[in-house]
Amino acid sequence: MKKQKNSGIRGSFAVAEAVRLRLWRPFPFEEFREVVKDVELLVVLDRAISFGMGSPVLSEVRSALYKRRKKLSIVGFIGELGGRDLSVNDFKYMVSRALEKMKAIEQGEEIETEMIGVRK
């Protein structure tokens, strides 16, 4: 698992950091929990879609953090499908949408995973 700072997004928003999973199976539950222990908003970008389930990585992340005592909002996006790339503006959009969705989560609303960078 690799943690890195994102200065392009960080300047526009609060603190933005990226955690890149390098291993899918077995999922690094303990290490992941340790890396995100002080996070209030977690944005998950999945580069795959599983029909009937949505985002596979988001599902694993939610499982890893299910018993967490501290309040955490988890927002999912699916992007980079079919070899498409996301721009810095796409990431800025995801962070701003995630902040909006965080408010909705705090009010008890359910939110859906949003697809980004695909034809509509």
N, C-alpha and C positions, 0 to 999 in steps of 0.2 A: 504494500500500500504506500502510495506516495502523496505527500501533502505539499502544496506549493501556493505561494501568494500570487494573486492576479491583480497587478497594478492598474491595468486598463479599466477594470470594473471597480476596483477598490476606491478610486478617486471619486466615482459618482455615487457610491452607496456607502453604507457603514463598513463593516469588515467583510470582505469576501475572500474565501480561500477555497482551493480545490483539493479534493481527495480523489486520487485515481486508483481504482481497484486493479491490481495486477493479477489477481488470482480469483477465479470464480468458484471453483470447487476444490477443496472444501472452502466455504465462505469464511473469511477471517473475522468471525463474530467478536471475539474478545478485543482484538486489535482495533476493529472498527469502532466498537463502543468507547474505547479509550480515546481515540482520535476526535470523536464528536461529543465528548462528555459535557462540554460547556456551551454547546450550540443551542440557539433558540429556534432558528429556522434552517432547515436542511433542504436544499434543492437537489433533486436527483435527475440527471440526464441519462436516459437509456438510449442506446443505439440499436435496439431491437424491440419488436412487438410480439407478444404472445396472445393470440386471439382467445378471448374468453377469460384472460387474466390481466391483460394490459401490459404493464412494464415488468419484466422479470427481475431486473435489478431493484426496482422500487419495492417489489414484494419481499425480496431478501432483506433489504434495509429495514423495512417495517418489522419484519420478524426479529431482526437483530435488536431492535430498540423497543420491542413490545413491552417489556417489564420495566422500562426506564421510569423512574419516579419523577424526574424533572420534566416540566412541560416542554414539549417539542412539537413544532409544526413541520410536517414533511410534505413537500410539494413535488410532484413528478412531471417531467416533460419527456417526450419521445422525439428524437431528432436524428439527423444525419443518416436517414434511411436511404437506401439505394445509392450510396456513395456520395450523397450531397454533403457539403460542408456548411458549418455555421459560422457566421461572422461575429465580430466583437459586438456589433449592434444586436445580434440575436441573443447573445449572452446578457447584455444589458436589459433587453426586453424580458428575458426569463427572470432576472432578479427583480425587476419592478413588478412583474405579474405575481411573482412569489410573495412579495411584500403585501400586495393586494389580497392574495389568497390567504395569507397568514391571518389577516383581520377577519376574513370570513370564517376560518377555522376557529378562531377565538370566540366567535359568536355562535358556534355550534353547527355551522353549515358543513355539508359534505362537499368536497371538491373532486373534480375529475382530473385525470392525467391529460395534459394538453400536448398536442402534436405541434411541432415547430419546424419550419423549413421544408414543408411539403406542399405540393399543389393543393389548392382548395376547390 
